[in-house]
Amino acid sequence: MGNIIIQNETTADPISLIGREAGVCWGGNVTDPEKNYKRGLDCLLSGHGRTWEYPQVYMVLDGYSARVIREFYTHIAGGPTRLQASTRYINYQKGFPYVTAPSLKAKRSAKAIYDEAMNSILKAMQELEAMDIPREDIGMLLPLAMETKVVVRTNLRNLIDMSHQRMCTRAYWEYRNLMQDMIKALNEYSDEWKYLTEHYFQPKCEVCGFCTEAKCCGRKPRKEELS
Ligand SMILES: Cc1cc2nc3c(=O)[nH]c(=O)nc-3n(C[C@H](O)[C@H](O)[C@H](O)COP(=O)(O)OP(=O)(O)OC[C@H]3O[C@@H](n4cnc5c(N)ncnc54)[C@H](O)[C@@H]3O)c2cc1C
């Protein structure tokens, strides 16, 4: 199971920060915390997207599959910074933890096949190591299910946009879980983040009012059904 740690470098008062920065350009009173907070809310409500790029999020994502992190990396808006656990320097020869899907966990015979495939990868890696093959070359065998760790810096705007895609019922289950873990971690970090996740982290159908996916889950009607 994955775990998300919000690091101390993360903006604690994202709404107030938005209000302070916007206030500079509007000739507003940026020394009044109440006015800053209200101005921040106005920027959010008005959809002034650039202002959402001020709040920064630094976080560690740990124990998610390399596969879901590969999907995470496609979200490039705002020039996020990411570092990932090395498959060259970390020694996986004693075993690599991996993610198991609920469908496999629910069926013992299927899980046995899955675990056996992982064991055979590990065995091959150990045999190649014994033959003095460089570890960076052996690492090519590591599966997408292997757990990994990344340290990320991104911003509010990127995460709101990500939520529209990845909280969609059609998104990969592990990413949907990751989004819920992220929301929980941000909620615990500060009340202003809790407000933001509750009001702005949502699937795209909630934003549009209709489903944009080819295969609709039924949560919202399709656009053509509305007219
Ligand atoms: C059901 C589902 C299935 C999917 N299947 C696949 C799949 O099979 N393969 C796959 O690779 N991905 C898949 N995805 C992921 C998806 O297609 C996107 O790659 C992913 O959401 C990240 O891209 P993005 O544009 O949403 O986000 P970002 O790249 O973070 O962009 C966010 C926003 O910033 C703006 N922006 C970003 N870059 C530019 C630019 N260069 N120029 C102008 N504006 C820009 C756009 O407004 C964009 O919407 C799937 C997603 C879902 C929900």
The ligand as an SDF file (V2000), in Angstrom:
LIG
                    3D

 53 58  0  0  0  0  0  0  0  0999 V2000
   -9.4210    7.0320  -18.7740 C   0  0  0  0  0  0  0  0  0  0  0  0
   -8.0370    7.5190  -19.1040 C   0  0  0  0  0  0  0  0  0  0  0  0
   -7.2770    6.7810  -19.9770 C   0  0  0  0  0  0  0  0  0  0  0  0
   -5.9720    7.2000  -20.3200 C   0  0  0  0  0  0  0  0  0  0  0  0
   -5.2360    6.4260  -21.1590 N   0  0  0  0  0  0  0  0  0  0  0  0
   -3.9760    6.7830  -21.4550 C   0  0  0  0  0  0  0  0  0  0  0  0
   -3.1670    5.9740  -22.2870 C   0  0  0  0  0  0  0  0  0  0  0  0
   -3.5900    4.9410  -22.7640 O   0  0  0  0  0  0  0  0  0  0  0  0
   -1.8880    6.3610  -22.5380 N   0  0  0  0  0  0  0  0  0  0  0  0
   -1.3870    7.5250  -22.0230 C   0  0  0  0  0  0  0  0  0  0  0  0
   -0.2260    7.8490  -22.2850 O   0  0  0  0  0  0  0  0  0  0  0  0
   -2.1380    8.3140  -21.2340 N   0  0  0  0  0  0  0  0  0  0  0  0
   -3.4040    7.9880  -20.9340 C   0  0  0  0  0  0  0  0  0  0  0  0
   -4.1400    8.7800  -20.1010 N   0  0  0  0  0  0  0  0  0  0  0  0
   -3.5180    9.9840  -19.5650 C   0  0  0  0  0  0  0  0  0  0  0  0
   -3.9140   11.2840  -20.3090 C   0  0  0  0  0  0  0  0  0  0  0  0
   -4.2050   11.1070  -21.6450 O   0  0  0  0  0  0  0  0  0  0  0  0
   -2.8180   12.3600  -20.1630 C   0  0  0  0  0  0  0  0  0  0  0  0
   -1.6000   11.9720  -20.6890 O   0  0  0  0  0  0  0  0  0  0  0  0
   -2.5860   12.7060  -18.7290 C   0  0  0  0  0  0  0  0  0  0  0  0
   -3.7800   13.0060  -18.1300 O   0  0  0  0  0  0  0  0  0  0  0  0
   -1.5910   13.9310  -18.5650 C   0  0  0  0  0  0  0  0  0  0  0  0
   -1.7620   14.9000  -19.5370 O   0  0  0  0  0  0  0  0  0  0  0  0
   -2.6240   16.2090  -19.2840 P   0  0  0  0  0  0  0  0  0  0  0  0
   -2.6640   16.9710  -20.5490 O   0  0  0  0  0  0  0  0  0  0  0  0
   -3.9060   15.8190  -18.6760 O   0  0  0  0  0  0  0  0  0  0  0  0
   -1.7920   16.9790  -18.1110 O   0  0  0  0  0  0  0  0  0  0  0  0
   -0.5920   18.0230  -18.2450 P   0  0  0  0  0  0  0  0  0  0  0  0
    0.3910   17.6190  -19.2640 O   0  0  0  0  0  0  0  0  0  0  0  0
   -0.0970   18.2040  -16.8590 O   0  0  0  0  0  0  0  0  0  0  0  0
   -1.3080   19.3270  -18.7840 O   0  0  0  0  0  0  0  0  0  0  0  0
   -2.2940   19.9970  -18.0190 C   0  0  0  0  0  0  0  0  0  0  0  0
   -2.9050   21.1070  -18.8670 C   0  0  0  0  0  0  0  0  0  0  0  0
   -1.8830   22.0680  -19.1400 O   0  0  0  0  0  0  0  0  0  0  0  0
   -1.9940   22.5170  -20.4560 C   0  0  0  0  0  0  0  0  0  0  0  0
   -0.8100   22.1480  -21.2380 N   0  0  0  0  0  0  0  0  0  0  0  0
    0.1070   21.1840  -20.9050 C   0  0  0  0  0  0  0  0  0  0  0  0
    1.0620   21.1160  -21.8320 N   0  0  0  0  0  0  0  0  0  0  0  0
    0.7580   22.0330  -22.7670 C   0  0  0  0  0  0  0  0  0  0  0  0
    1.3620   22.4200  -23.9980 C   0  0  0  0  0  0  0  0  0  0  0  0
    2.4940   21.8400  -24.4360 N   0  0  0  0  0  0  0  0  0  0  0  0
    0.7750   23.3540  -24.7290 N   0  0  0  0  0  0  0  0  0  0  0  0
   -0.3480   23.9540  -24.2960 C   0  0  0  0  0  0  0  0  0  0  0  0
   -0.9780   23.6320  -23.1440 N   0  0  0  0  0  0  0  0  0  0  0  0
   -0.4360   22.6910  -22.3890 C   0  0  0  0  0  0  0  0  0  0  0  0
   -3.2700   21.9130  -21.0290 C   0  0  0  0  0  0  0  0  0  0  0  0
   -4.3470   22.7790  -20.7890 O   0  0  0  0  0  0  0  0  0  0  0  0
   -3.4330   20.6620  -20.2220 C   0  0  0  0  0  0  0  0  0  0  0  0
   -4.7830   20.2480  -20.1240 O   0  0  0  0  0  0  0  0  0  0  0  0
   -5.4350    8.3890  -19.7480 C   0  0  0  0  0  0  0  0  0  0  0  0
   -6.2200    9.1190  -18.8580 C   0  0  0  0  0  0  0  0  0  0  0  0
   -7.5060    8.6980  -18.5120 C   0  0  0  0  0  0  0  0  0  0  0  0
   -8.3190    9.5080  -17.5460 C   0  0  0  0  0  0  0  0  0  0  0  0
  1  2  1  0
  2  3  1  0
  2 52  2  0
  3  4  2  0
  4  5  1  0
  4 50  1  0
  5  6  2  0
  6  7  1  0
  6 13  1  0
  7  8  2  0
  7  9  1  0
  9 10  1  0
 10 11  2  0
 10 12  1  0
 12 13  2  0
 13 14  1  0
 14 15  1  0
 14 50  1  0
 15 16  1  0
 16 17  1  0
 16 18  1  0
 18 19  1  0
 18 20  1  0
 20 21  1  0
 20 22  1  0
 22 23  1  0
 23 24  1  0
 24 25  2  0
 24 26  1  0
 24 27  1  0
 27 28  1  0
 28 29  2  0
 28 30  1  0
 28 31  1  0
 31 32  1  0
 32 33  1  0
 33 34  1  0
 33 48  1  0
 34 35  1  0
 35 36  1  0
 35 46  1  0
 36 37  1  0
 36 45  1  0
 37 38  2  0
 38 39  1  0
 39 40  1  0
 39 45  2  0
 40 41  1  0
 40 42  2  0
 42 43  1  0
 43 44  2  0
 44 45  1  0
 46 47  1  0
 46 48  1  0
 48 49  1  0
 50 51  2  0
 51 52  1  0
 52 53  1  0
M  END
$$$$
